[in-house]
Amino acid sequence: MGSPAPASELERRPEETLRASAVSRSFEGVRALQEVTLELHRHEVVGLVGPNGAGKSTLVNLLTGFDLPTSGTVELRGREITRWSAHRRTRSGLARTFQHSRSFRALSVRENVEVAALGVGARGREARRRAEELLERLALTALADVRADSLAQGDERRLGVARALVTEPAFVLMDEPAAGLPEAEVPEFAAVVRAVRDDHRAGVLLIDHNMALVMGVCDRIHVLDQGRTLAAGTPEEIRGDLNVAAAYLGETAVDTDA
């Protein structure tokens, strides 16, 4: 895989950045996250990795408004959004996918994508146009009229990505998007992630257990361990970090749960 294109200085401005600053989250005395700081810029892919219980999904929930931090702040495009609802964040350019499907099971693939577009204010004809474009891009056109509850796991993951992208976000947080994909389809999915960065000019935070995908597509990687930042850097720097290599880059690599 080719080296990802770095984000430009223009795209590193505060108004083009999603940032968690020293965020912590405790659950009944257990510290799931401890003063984690992470930045995601437009036009880059950042990998978020770590073992089971590292705090990956907790951090994604804090960034997207599905949970609130015990301390610390979240900023989106230069504005503090720590207490904003998930819906308000979506309408402001922040989208996510989930480990487990959040699609409308009784609706078709096309209808699911259209509904997501309508949810951020697109009119009917525009919602249909966006949906058709993304179904083609994500190789879902042949499944457009299939009910979501009939999809194979890999197709369901692609539907989740389509539902996120149809909102035309500035930032997309992908939680295990390649889980369930046959290994032969992973390179094609990597191309989709790059297209989100290069064509949609969105920032992508990618959580996935497939380290070949993470190493091949990410500009930077952030490693969590027991709720703390263990390391952060380019794929080459992370690959050369002995602590990270010993913990996560062996045969067990990264767990699929956070």
N, C-alpha and C positions, 0 to 999 in steps of 0.2 A: 504494500500500500504506500502511496506517496505521502510526503510530509504535509500536514495540514497548513493552511495559510495562516500566519499570525494576525491577530486583531491589530488594526491600525491605531495610531495615537488618537485619531478623531473618535474612534469607537470605544476608547477607554475613558472618555469624559464621564463625569457623574451622571449626566442625563442619558447616558447610554450604558448604564451599569446597574446590575442587581447586586446588592451587598448585604451580607449578614455581618454585624459587628459585635464581637464578643458575646454571642448568644449562648445562653445556658438554659437547660430545661430539666426540672426535677419532677419525679413522679413518686409521691409518698416517701420522700427522703432519698430516693435513688436518683443520682445525677446522670441522666441520659446523655446530656451534652454539657461541656464545660468550656465556656468562653471560646467558642469557635468563631473564627472570622474567615469568610470566604467571599470572593468577588467573581462575578461572571460578567463579561463584557459582550457587547454585540459582536457578531461575526467571529465567534470562537466556540470551541467545544471543550468543556472542562469535565473530566471524569471524577466521580466521587466513589471511592472504593473503601473497603474495610470489611472485617469479619462480622459474623452474626453478633448483633448487640452493639455494634460500633456507634450507632446513632444516625445512620444515613437517612432512613425514612423520617426520623424525627426532625432532622434538619430540613428536609424537603417540605414537611408539613408546616414548619415555622416560616419558611420562605413563601409558601403559597397560601397561607391563611387558614389552614385546616387545624392549626394549633397555635398557641401563643407562647412566647418565651417567658421563662421565669425572670430573666434579665437579659440585657442587650437590646439591639435594635435591628430592624430590617429596613433597607432603603431601596426604592425602585425609581430609577431615572431621576435621581436627585431629590426625591421626596421620601420622608419617613412614612412607612406604611405598616409599622409594627402591629397596630390594632385594627387594620383594615380587614374586612371580610374577604373570604376567598372569591366571592362573586365580583366584588369591586376590583380586586387585583386582576381577575381575568379580563374585565372590561378595560383595564389600564395597560394591558399588553403582556400579562404573565399567564402562561398555560402549562399544564402538566399532563402526563399520562400516569397510570396507576399499575401496580403489580397485578391487581385483580380487576377484571373488567368493570367499568362503570357505564357501559353502553345500555341503551334501552333495548332490552332483550326481544321485545315483540315487534320492534321496528326493523326495517331493512337497513342494510349497510348505508345506502344513499340517504335514507331518512335520518339516520343517526348523525351523519355529517352535516346535513342541512339544519337539523335542530340546533347543533352546536353553533353554527353560524348565526342563526336567528337569535340565539341567546346573547350575542354581543351586538345586536342591533342591525344586522344585515337584513335587507328586504328580501322577499321571496325569490325573485329572479336572480338577484345577486348571490343569495345563499345557494341556489341550484348551480350557478356557474362555478362558484368556489368548490362546491362538492364534486362536481364532475371533473374539474381540473386535478383535484387531489386524489380522487379514485384512480385516475389514469396514472398519476405520478407514483402511486404506491401499489400499482398492479392489483387494484381491487375492482376494476371496471366489470370484470366477468362476474363478480359477486354482488354487484350493486343492488339487485333485487332480492338477495338472500337475507332471511331474518338473522339478526345478530346472534341469537341463541343457537344457530346451526353452524357457526363458524368453527374451523379448526383453531387451535391455540395461536399458531403463528399469524393467521389472518386476523384474529381478534386483536393481536398486538398492533398490527398495521392499522386497523380501524381506530384504535386509541390514538395513534400518531396523527391520523387524518383528522380526528375530532379536535385535537389540540391545534394543528396547523391552520384549520379553517377559520379560527378566530384571528388570524393574522397577527400573531404575538411578536413582541420584541424578544422575549425569552421563553424557552421551552425546557421544562424539567422532565426528563424521561426516566421513569422508575422501572428498571428491568425490561426494556422494550424488546430485547432480543430473546427473552426466555421463551422456550417452546419452538423457536425457529430451527429447522434442520440446519446443520452446519454448512451445507452447501449454499444456503440462502443468506448467510451472515455477510459475505462480501457485498451482496446487493443491498442489504440493509445498511451497511456502512456507507454506501453511496447515498442513501436517503438522508442519513445524518449529515453528511457533508453538504448535501443540497440545502438542508435547512440553514446551515451556516452560510453557504456561499450564494445561493439563489434567493432565499428568504431574508438573508442578512440578519438572522436571529442568533442570539446566544443560546447554547445548548448545555444544560447540566445533565450528564449521562451517568446513571447508576447501572452497572451491569456486571455479572459474574464472568462474562467472557473476556478474559484479559487480552486476547488477541485483538478483539474489537476495540477495547478501551485503548490499548497501546497504539493501535493503528489509526484511530480516528481523532484522538484528543490532542489539543494544543497544550493543555496542562492537566495535571492530575492532582487531586487532593485526597489524602489518605487519612481516614479516621480510625482511632483505636480506643475503645472504652470511653467514647464520648469526647475525646481530645484529638486535636490535629497531631498526627504522627509525622507527616511529611507533606510537602507540596512542591511541585516543580514540573518540568517538562517530562514527557515519557522517558527520555534518556536519563534524566536525573533520578527519576523514581526507580527505573530499572537498575541503576547503579547503587541505590541505597541499600546497604546490607541489612538494616533492620526491616525495611519493607520487604525485601526479597525473602528473608527468612520467614516472615510472618504470612505473606500473602501471595507470593508469586511462585509457589511450589505447585504440586499437583492439585491441592485443594483450592488454590487460588482464592476467590472471593465468594462468600456465601450469597445466596439469592435473597435472603431476608435481611432486614435492617435491624 
